[in-house]
């Protein structure tokens, strides 16, 4: 499954869970998306093509966001997406 197809399924699943997904552009090395969860929770999500991992600058940004207390998840295949969406719904 290519990254674009994975992102479409991600967007639909987030919406079905009652959350809002915002695509982040123009910020170097930040994760692709913010997911706004009812109750004031923000989850950063980096979408990668299957078999790909975050680049060096992305890994550092993810580390810094996590150090600040943010949840940051990397999703790179349909099984990871399915598991992630199930956790989001609960």
N, C-alpha and C positions, 0 to 999 in steps of 0.2 A: 504494500500500500504506500503510495507516495505521500509526501508531507501535506500537499494541498487537500487531499481526500481526508487525511487524518484531522486536519484543522477544521474542515466542514463538520465532521462527526463530533469534534470537540465542542464547537460552537453550539450545535443543536443540543447536545447533552447538557451543557451548562445552562442553557435556556430552560430546558425541561426540568432541571433541578431548582428553578426559581432564582437563579443567579444571573449576573451580568458579566459578559466578557468584553474587555476593552483591548484592542490591538495597539501595542506600543510601537511607535515609529519615531525615528529621529534621535533616539537616545542610545548612544554607542554601548554595546555589550550588555544592555539590560535584557531580561527575558522578554519574549514576544508578547505576552499577554498578562493582564491583571484580571483576576476573577474577583468580583465584588459579591460577597456572600451576605445574605441578610443577617443583621446583628452587628454589622460593622467589621467583619473579617475581610482581609485582603490576601489573596494567594497569587504569587507570581508564578507563571508557567512558561517554560521554554519548550517550544515544539521543535523537534528535530526529525529529519527524514530517517526512515528505518536504517539502523546500523551506524548512524552518525552520533557523535557526542559533542557537547559544547566545546567551542574553541577556548584557547587560553584566557583571553580577555573576558569571555563569558563565564568561565569557571571562577575567575577572581571576583567578578561582580556578584555571582551567585553566593560565593563564600561571604562577601561583605553584607549582602542582604540578610543572609541567615544569621550572621553575627549580630545584626540589629534586631533579630527576633521575628523576621518575616518567614513565612512558609514559602519555599521555592521548590517547585517540582519540575522534572524534566520528563517529557513524554515523547517516545520515539517509535511506538508501534501500537497496533490495535489492542493487544492484550493489556499493555500498560494503561492505555486510555480507558478501557473497560473497567479495570480495577480502580483507577483514579475517580471515574464518574460514580462508581458505587460508593466510595468513601465520601464523595461530595454530597450525595443524596442522604447519607445517614447523619 
